[in-house]
């Protein structure tokens, strides 16, 4: 595996959540900058030494509501 993909969403309270696709890795933080650090840390904790993928891809999802 050369990368791990995270889906990043903003919570109702303004915090950010990230979940890896295909792996049980989840984290959340108060800001996007903090989330980036947390994602790196959780990936290192999830994989054995030397087995973590060299790339982390983030897919940011933004939901909008439109009233008619």
N, C-alpha and C positions, 0 to 999 in steps of 0.2 A: 504494500500500500504506500503510495507516494504522497497522499494528502488525506485529510479528514475534512468533511464538509459539515458546517454548523448552520442551522437556521436560526437567525437572530430576529427577535420580536420585541417591540416596546410594550411594556405592561401598562395598565390603566393608570398606575401611580407614577409613571414616568421612568421607572427602572427598566433595565434591559434583561432579557432572558435569551439563553442560547442552548440549543440541543443538537447533538451530533446526529447525523443521519447514518444509521447502521451500526451505531455503538451507543452504549449506555453511559453517555457523558452529558451532563447537564450542569449549568451554572447560571447565576444571575448577579447583577451589580447595579449600583445606583447610576452609573454613567457608562457611555460606550467605551471610554478610555479605560475605565476600571474593568469592564467586561473583557477587553482585549487581553489584559494581564491575567485575569481569572481563567480565560480559555487556555492560554499557554500553560498555566499551572496545572489545570485539570487534565490536559492532554499528557503532560509529563507524568502525572500520577497514575493515569490509566494504563499506560504502556510500560512494559519492562524497559530497562536501560538499553538504549541503542535500537529499540524497535519503534519508537514514535516516528510518524511520518514527518518529512522535512517541511511540508507545507500545510497550512490551515486555511481553508477557504470559507469565507463568510457569505451567506446569502441572507440579505436583510429584507424582511417582509414588513410592509407597512399597510395597515388597514385604514380605509376611509369610509365614512358613511355619508351618503348624499340624501338629503330629504327631498321629496317630490312636492 
